[in-house]
């Protein structure tokens, strides 16, 4: 009787573990992380930059830490480069490390996203 009860229990346990193993995310070969100091100042900047970088070829994730103004980007190194990512940030209207924001893109940012004491 105990054997009949244990068999379905082990079967269910085996199915649960195999389903869990299948849902684990796979590591992408060539995935690299880069960080950029930006001129972003608010949560709207965060949303704008993260959305903009999501459309860049090879980008897997982009997360902006607003207080430190650091944008962390995980990308495929066979699809893009840190320089291309800096340029994408620049074209969104924000500074990226030592690159100054594109003036036209910067002028289209909402007032809350513009740097204080800016000379643009």
N, C-alpha and C positions, 0 to 999 in steps of 0.2 A: 504494500500500500504506500509506504514512504517513497519507494522508487517511482511510482506513478505520479506522485505529487512533485517530486524533485525534478523530473524530466522537463515538464512544461516551464518550471521556474528557471532552469538553466537555459532553456531555449529563449525565453523572454530576455534574460540577462544578456545573452549573446547577441540578440538583435539590437538591444539598446546600445551596447558598446560599438557595434559595427556602424550604426547610424551616427553615433557621435564622432567616430573617426572620419566619416565621410564629410561632415560639415566643418571640419577644421580648415581654416584658410591655408592655402598653399603659399609658400614663399616664392616670390617672383624672382627669377634669376636676373641679376643686373640691377636690383633695386638699391638706390642710393639716397641718402638724406643730405639736404643742404639747408643752411640757415642764413637768412638775410635780415639785416637791420633795415626797418622801413620807417616811413614818416606817418604811419597810421596812428590815429588818436582815439577812435571810438568803436563801438560795436558795429556801426554801419560800415566802417572801413573793413572790419573783420569779415563781414558778410560779402562785401564787394570783392576783396582780394581772394578769399577762398573760392568764391564762385568763378571769378575770372581765371584763376590758375587751374581749376577743374577742367576747363576747356583746352588747356595746353596739351599738346601731344606728349605722351609719356608720363604725365603727372598722375600719381596714384592717390596722393592726398596732400592737402595744404592746410595748415593750422596756424593762425595768428594768435600770439599771446599779446593782447592789447597793452597791459601795463609795461612790458619790456619792449614792445614794438618789434618783436622778433617773429618772423615768418619761417616756419619749418615746413619744408617741402620734401616729400618722398616721391622719387621719380625713377624711371627706367633710364639708366645711363646710355643704353643703346638707342634711345629715342630723342633725348634732349640733353642740354648741358646747363651748368649753373649760369653761364653768361646769357643763354637764351631765356632762362627763367627770370634773371634780373631785368632783362629787357621787357618781359611780359609784365612784371610789376611796374616798371617805369611807364609803360604804355597804358596802364590802368589809372595812372595819375599819382603814384606814390614814389618816393625815393627808394632806392634799393642799394644798400651799402653806400658806395661813393657815387652812384649814378643819380642824377637829379631827375625828378619826375618830368614826364612829357608835359610841356606847358599847356597844350590844348586839352589834354586829358585832365590835367589838374584843374583847369578853369571850369570844367563840367562837374567837378565833385560838389556835393552839398556843402554848405558853409561849415557844418560841424566836422567835416572830414578834412578841412584845410588846416594847415599848420598855423599855430599862433606865431606872430612875429615873422611871417613868411615874406620873402622878397621874390615874388614870382611875377 
